[in-house]
Amino acid sequence: MSDARSEAPMLSVEDLSVVFRTDKERVHALDGVNFDIREGETVGLVGESGSGKSVTARSILGLINDPGRIESGAIRFRGRDLTDVGWTDARGDIAIVFQDPSGSLNPVYTVGNQIREALKIHRGLTGRAAREEAIRLLESVGIPDAPGRVNAYPNEFSGGMRQRAVIATALACDPDLLVCDEPTTALDVTIQAQILDLLDDLQRESGLSILFITHDMGVVSTVADRVNVMYAGEIVERAPADRLFSDPAHPYTRGLLASIPSVGARGDRLLTIDGEVPTPNEAPTACRFAPRCPKAFEACDHVHPKHVDQGGGQSAACLLFEEEHTTPVTPETGRPGVADTHSAAETDGGTE
């Protein structure tokens, strides 16, 4: 976890909406997504599979292809709107590390060859200079015997070493922003910890800004300065990491935290959130989490919530915090209203 060096955002994602068109439907993969990343900080983006995390990552890199398209919004990198001016000039400034290192490395080329290709494209290095820099990059990510390993093929590396090689390839661009899309999911716990330590070391040495995307709340608690919680294409809560984990506001965030296994937790069953993330095939007109929410009330079925400031840099998009939309409990609906939901929010820590 870093100490953010500047209050001015390096990257600002503003009201970003991405739609995928098929013969049968329009999938609103992202709807009005907003967040920013400052110099030298790590920002987490968390949520279940299908929440829109990877689409967000690909949007930032300009990797949304047909049938998808960025329908509206802006992606500002150092003041330039990339959706307007294009991604060509920013390719070397923003790099990405994907979840599966085996899918990121070409099996028929040596690891060194793939790093040298990135060095040639982004930094104009060739020949001996490129080889020496490739070796230095492998050494920087902790690859043992880098001069010998530079000529090895990906299948000669372990899973952890392949991910280190992918990170080295991303660093060949000398980026200012590193987008990490589930970079530790395919790794065992020990190797996962090594990769997280590596990213922390690299950030401290070079001042990298990092967008860390994961569904693992335990991982994001150790790496992020600030966290954005995503559900069905929307950011439903944002907060500094310590505040999010100590005092989550949105029922979805509470559910995610409650589902984390804990040594010594009472009870035989792991708590879960019933149901699945829906496929958003229309613009939001209600709370998308309402069908799964234990605190939903009548207005949640027809009012789309807006972010409400919770103080301390925290906000949540939930009708529990919008007084004009809360209603009392009625025998007809049997659903909790403002009195029940607020009392529950005040007493339920959500992390037992």
PLY file of the C-alpha trace (Angstrom):
ply
format ascii 1.0
element vertex 352
property float x
property float y
property float z
element edge 351
property int vertex1
property int vertex2
end_header
0.00 0.00 0.00
1.44 3.33 -1.04
1.34 6.87 0.20
-0.34 8.86 -2.58
2.07 11.53 -3.76
-0.39 13.95 -5.30
-4.02 14.91 -4.93
-4.34 15.56 -8.67
-5.65 12.44 -10.46
-3.44 10.78 -13.03
-6.47 8.93 -14.42
-10.10 9.99 -14.24
-12.91 7.74 -15.44
-16.00 9.90 -15.85
-19.55 8.59 -16.41
-18.21 5.72 -18.51
-20.81 3.56 -20.23
-19.96 0.52 -22.36
-22.55 -1.45 -24.31
-22.25 -4.82 -26.05
-24.76 -5.33 -28.87
-25.86 -8.80 -29.91
-28.63 -10.01 -32.20
-30.85 -10.57 -29.17
-30.03 -7.79 -26.72
-27.94 -4.84 -25.61
-25.80 -5.60 -22.58
-25.00 -2.51 -20.51
-21.66 -3.77 -19.23
-20.79 -0.40 -17.64
-23.26 2.29 -16.64
-21.98 5.69 -15.54
-18.78 4.46 -13.90
-16.74 7.12 -12.07
-13.42 6.83 -10.22
-9.93 8.27 -10.30
-6.35 7.25 -9.56
-3.74 9.63 -8.21
0.01 9.59 -8.63
1.67 6.75 -6.75
-1.43 5.17 -5.22
-3.14 1.82 -5.54
-6.88 1.86 -6.19
-8.86 -1.35 -5.82
-11.80 -2.38 -8.00
-13.68 -5.29 -6.45
-16.84 -7.28 -7.08
-18.11 -10.67 -8.13
-17.47 -12.16 -11.55
-19.71 -10.44 -14.09
-19.67 -7.09 -12.28
-17.80 -5.30 -15.09
-14.29 -5.17 -13.64
-12.44 -6.56 -16.66
-14.52 -4.45 -19.05
-13.38 -1.41 -17.06
-9.74 -2.49 -17.42
-10.07 -3.06 -21.16
-11.82 0.27 -21.60
-8.93 2.11 -19.97
-6.51 0.41 -22.39
-8.74 1.00 -25.44
-9.26 -2.73 -25.90
-13.05 -2.80 -26.30
-13.79 -4.43 -29.65
-16.98 -5.26 -31.56
-19.67 -6.01 -30.57
-18.75 -3.72 -27.68
-18.29 0.02 -27.77
-17.78 2.91 -25.39
-21.15 4.62 -25.67
-20.50 7.67 -23.51
-18.22 9.15 -20.89
-14.54 10.06 -20.73
-11.26 8.40 -19.77
-8.85 11.21 -18.92
-5.17 10.36 -18.58
-3.08 13.32 -17.47
-5.82 15.63 -18.69
-6.29 14.07 -22.13
-9.56 12.34 -22.93
-8.43 9.07 -24.51
-11.89 8.40 -25.92
-11.42 11.59 -27.95
-7.72 11.75 -28.87
-7.11 7.99 -28.97
-4.84 5.61 -27.10
-1.77 5.62 -29.38
0.26 8.16 -27.42
-0.69 6.59 -24.08
0.23 2.98 -24.92
3.62 3.22 -23.26
2.25 5.08 -20.24
-0.42 2.52 -19.33
0.30 -1.22 -19.15
-1.82 -4.19 -18.12
-1.19 -7.50 -16.38
-3.89 -10.08 -17.06
-5.11 -12.91 -14.85
-3.65 -15.88 -16.73
0.09 -15.56 -17.46
-0.03 -18.56 -19.80
-2.46 -16.70 -22.02
-0.35 -13.54 -21.97
2.88 -15.13 -23.19
3.36 -16.58 -26.67
4.55 -20.18 -26.21
6.66 -20.24 -29.42
8.88 -17.26 -28.49
11.37 -17.01 -25.66
10.50 -14.82 -22.72
13.41 -12.54 -23.57
12.23 -12.18 -27.15
8.82 -11.02 -25.97
10.30 -8.48 -23.57
12.67 -7.21 -26.29
9.72 -6.73 -28.64
8.06 -4.44 -26.08
11.34 -2.58 -25.60
11.69 -2.05 -29.35
8.13 -0.80 -29.82
7.91 1.48 -26.82
11.49 2.54 -26.12
13.32 1.98 -29.41
15.85 -0.44 -27.91
17.34 -3.18 -30.10
20.26 -5.59 -30.14
22.55 -5.82 -27.13
20.94 -2.88 -25.35
17.53 -4.57 -25.54
18.94 -7.88 -24.27
20.65 -6.22 -21.31
17.49 -4.31 -20.43
15.41 -7.51 -20.70
17.80 -9.19 -18.26
17.59 -6.21 -15.91
13.78 -6.33 -16.02
13.74 -10.05 -15.23
16.09 -9.41 -12.33
13.86 -6.56 -11.10
10.89 -8.93 -10.81
12.91 -11.56 -8.96
13.65 -14.11 -11.71
16.73 -16.10 -10.62
19.59 -16.53 -13.13
18.07 -13.88 -15.41
20.93 -14.03 -18.01
20.15 -17.72 -18.51
16.38 -17.47 -18.20
16.13 -14.73 -20.81
16.42 -17.43 -23.48
13.89 -19.78 -21.87
10.39 -20.43 -23.21
7.25 -19.81 -21.12
6.66 -23.55 -20.58
10.04 -23.71 -18.81
8.78 -21.25 -16.17
6.56 -22.05 -13.20
3.21 -20.26 -12.89
4.62 -17.68 -10.50
7.66 -17.09 -12.70
5.43 -16.66 -15.76
3.45 -13.98 -13.96
6.70 -12.27 -13.00
7.75 -12.39 -16.65
4.42 -10.84 -17.67
5.00 -8.04 -15.15
8.52 -7.55 -16.55
7.05 -7.25 -20.05
4.56 -4.66 -18.82
7.36 -2.72 -17.12
9.32 -2.70 -20.39
7.02 0.11 -21.48
8.18 2.15 -18.45
4.51 2.84 -17.59
3.15 5.37 -15.13
-0.03 3.34 -14.57
-0.21 -0.44 -14.22
-3.62 -2.08 -14.55
-3.60 -5.44 -12.76
-6.62 -7.51 -13.78
-6.88 -10.40 -11.29
-3.08 -10.90 -11.41
-2.94 -13.41 -8.55
-6.13 -15.45 -9.03
-4.45 -18.33 -10.88
-1.63 -18.64 -8.33
-1.36 -20.52 -5.06
-1.37 -18.57 -1.80
2.41 -18.53 -1.34
3.15 -17.33 -4.87
0.26 -14.88 -4.61
1.90 -13.25 -1.59
5.21 -13.03 -3.47
3.57 -11.27 -6.42
1.82 -8.80 -4.12
5.12 -8.05 -2.36
6.76 -7.61 -5.77
4.15 -5.09 -6.90
4.53 -3.19 -3.64
8.32 -3.05 -4.05
8.06 -1.93 -7.67
5.60 0.79 -6.72
7.81 2.14 -3.97
10.87 2.14 -6.24
9.30 3.71 -9.33
6.22 5.56 -8.06
3.82 3.47 -10.14
0.12 4.08 -9.89
-1.82 0.80 -9.81
-5.42 -0.15 -10.54
-5.81 -3.51 -8.79
-8.83 -5.51 -9.96
-9.93 -8.54 -7.97
-12.87 -10.40 -6.48
-10.78 -11.24 -3.40
-11.59 -8.79 -0.62
-8.77 -10.18 1.50
-6.21 -9.33 -1.18
-7.49 -5.82 -1.81
-7.40 -5.07 1.92
-3.62 -5.53 1.86
-2.77 -3.58 -1.30
-5.23 -0.73 -1.86
-5.30 2.85 -0.63
-8.86 3.36 -1.85
-11.47 0.84 -3.00
-14.35 0.97 -5.48
-17.00 -1.74 -5.13
-18.62 -2.68 -8.44
-21.92 -4.47 -9.03
-23.65 -5.15 -12.37
-21.72 -2.46 -14.22
-21.96 0.25 -11.55
-19.82 1.53 -8.69
-22.03 1.05 -5.63
-19.56 2.14 -2.96
-16.21 3.94 -2.81
-14.09 4.59 0.25
-10.57 4.61 1.68
-9.59 0.97 2.23
-9.41 1.14 6.03
-12.83 2.79 6.25
-14.44 0.36 3.81
-13.33 -2.64 5.85
-14.08 -1.15 9.25
-17.43 0.48 8.40
-18.93 -0.70 5.07
-22.08 1.18 4.09
-23.65 -0.61 1.10
-25.46 -3.91 1.76
-23.53 -5.49 -1.13
-20.19 -4.52 0.40
-21.37 -5.90 3.73
-22.30 -9.14 2.03
-18.91 -9.45 0.34
-17.10 -8.90 3.62
-19.35 -11.30 5.50
-18.53 -14.04 2.98
-14.79 -13.93 3.75
-13.78 -17.12 5.62
-12.44 -16.32 9.07
-10.48 -18.49 11.48
-12.46 -18.78 14.68
-15.74 -17.61 13.14
-18.79 -19.13 14.82
-21.17 -21.30 12.85
-20.72 -24.20 10.46
-21.78 -22.51 7.22
-20.04 -19.79 5.27
-22.25 -16.75 4.75
-23.12 -16.07 1.11
-25.11 -13.60 -0.98
-28.08 -15.42 -2.47
-28.50 -15.30 -6.23
-26.14 -14.16 -8.99
-25.03 -10.92 -10.61
-27.65 -10.13 -13.28
-26.87 -9.43 -16.92
-27.82 -5.73 -17.25
-29.66 -5.69 -20.58
-31.24 -2.28 -20.11
-30.34 1.08 -18.62
-30.79 1.12 -14.83
-34.19 2.27 -13.60
-34.06 0.58 -10.18
-31.48 -0.83 -7.80
-29.83 -3.75 -9.56
-28.89 -5.32 -6.24
-32.45 -5.20 -4.86
-33.43 -8.79 -5.79
-30.51 -10.08 -3.67
-30.52 -7.44 -0.96
-31.67 -8.40 2.56
-32.42 -4.74 3.32
-34.41 -3.90 0.17
-37.70 -2.04 0.50
-40.43 -1.04 -1.92
-38.74 1.97 -3.55
-35.72 -0.17 -4.49
-37.81 -1.83 -7.21
-38.39 1.37 -9.17
-35.84 4.02 -8.11
-32.22 4.00 -9.25
-30.02 5.01 -6.28
-27.45 7.80 -6.41
-24.25 8.09 -4.44
-24.74 9.65 -1.02
-21.76 11.02 0.90
-20.97 9.06 4.07
-18.11 11.32 5.14
-14.40 10.58 5.25
-14.17 10.07 1.49
-16.83 7.34 1.52
-20.03 7.25 -0.53
-22.65 4.61 -1.26
-25.32 4.34 -3.95
-28.17 3.00 -1.83
-31.68 4.21 -1.07
-31.06 3.50 2.61
-29.29 6.85 2.62
-31.76 8.81 0.45
-34.43 10.06 2.82
-36.85 11.12 0.07
-37.19 7.53 -1.15
-37.50 5.61 2.11
-40.92 4.29 3.14
-42.31 2.68 6.30
-42.92 -1.05 6.59
-46.36 -2.11 5.39
-48.18 -5.39 6.01
-48.94 -5.56 2.28
-45.28 -5.67 1.17
-43.75 -7.18 4.26
-40.52 -5.48 3.25
-38.39 -3.38 5.60
-38.53 0.39 5.36
-36.43 3.21 6.68
-36.85 2.45 10.37
-35.81 -1.19 10.03
-33.03 -0.66 7.52
-31.35 2.21 9.36
-31.39 0.41 12.68
-29.95 -2.67 11.00
-27.27 -0.62 9.25
-26.25 0.92 12.55
-25.95 -2.37 14.43
-24.87 -4.84 11.75
-21.11 -4.76 11.29
-21.42 -7.05 8.30
-18.07 -8.78 8.93
-18.87 -11.47 11.48
0 1
1 2
2 3
3 4
4 5
5 6
6 7
7 8
8 9
9 10
10 11
11 12
12 13
13 14
14 15
15 16
16 17
17 18
18 19
19 20
20 21
21 22
22 23
23 24
24 25
25 26
26 27
27 28
28 29
29 30
30 31
31 32
32 33
33 34
34 35
35 36
36 37
37 38
38 39
39 40
40 41
41 42
42 43
43 44
44 45
45 46
46 47
47 48
48 49
49 50
50 51
51 52
52 53
53 54
54 55
55 56
56 57
57 58
58 59
59 60
60 61
61 62
62 63
63 64
64 65
65 66
66 67
67 68
68 69
69 70
70 71
71 72
72 73
73 74
74 75
75 76
76 77
77 78
78 79
79 80
80 81
81 82
82 83
83 84
84 85
85 86
86 87
87 88
88 89
89 90
90 91
91 92
92 93
93 94
94 95
95 96
96 97
97 98
98 99
99 100
100 101
101 102
102 103
103 104
104 105
105 106
106 107
107 108
108 109
109 110
110 111
111 112
112 113
113 114
114 115
115 116
116 117
117 118
118 119
119 120
120 121
121 122
122 123
123 124
124 125
125 126
126 127
127 128
128 129
129 130
130 131
131 132
132 133
133 134
134 135
135 136
136 137
137 138
138 139
139 140
140 141
141 142
142 143
143 144
144 145
145 146
146 147
147 148
148 149
149 150
150 151
151 152
152 153
153 154
154 155
155 156
156 157
157 158
158 159
159 160
160 161
161 162
162 163
163 164
164 165
165 166
166 167
167 168
168 169
169 170
170 171
171 172
172 173
173 174
174 175
175 176
176 177
177 178
178 179
179 180
180 181
181 182
182 183
183 184
184 185
185 186
186 187
187 188
188 189
189 190
190 191
191 192
192 193
193 194
194 195
195 196
196 197
197 198
198 199
199 200
200 201
201 202
202 203
203 204
204 205
205 206
206 207
207 208
208 209
209 210
210 211
211 212
212 213
213 214
214 215
215 216
216 217
217 218
218 219
219 220
220 221
221 222
222 223
223 224
224 225
225 226
226 227
227 228
228 229
229 230
230 231
231 232
232 233
233 234
234 235
235 236
236 237
237 238
238 239
239 240
240 241
241 242
242 243
243 244
244 245
245 246
246 247
247 248
248 249
249 250
250 251
251 252
252 253
253 254
254 255
255 256
256 257
257 258
258 259
259 260
260 261
261 262
262 263
263 264
264 265
265 266
266 267
267 268
268 269
269 270
270 271
271 272
272 273
273 274
274 275
275 276
276 277
277 278
278 279
279 280
280 281
281 282
282 283
283 284
284 285
285 286
286 287
287 288
288 289
289 290
290 291
291 292
292 293
293 294
294 295
295 296
296 297
297 298
298 299
299 300
300 301
301 302
302 303
303 304
304 305
305 306
306 307
307 308
308 309
309 310
310 311
311 312
312 313
313 314
314 315
315 316
316 317
317 318
318 319
319 320
320 321
321 322
322 323
323 324
324 325
325 326
326 327
327 328
328 329
329 330
330 331
331 332
332 333
333 334
334 335
335 336
336 337
337 338
338 339
339 340
340 341
341 342
342 343
343 344
344 345
345 346
346 347
347 348
348 349
349 350
350 351
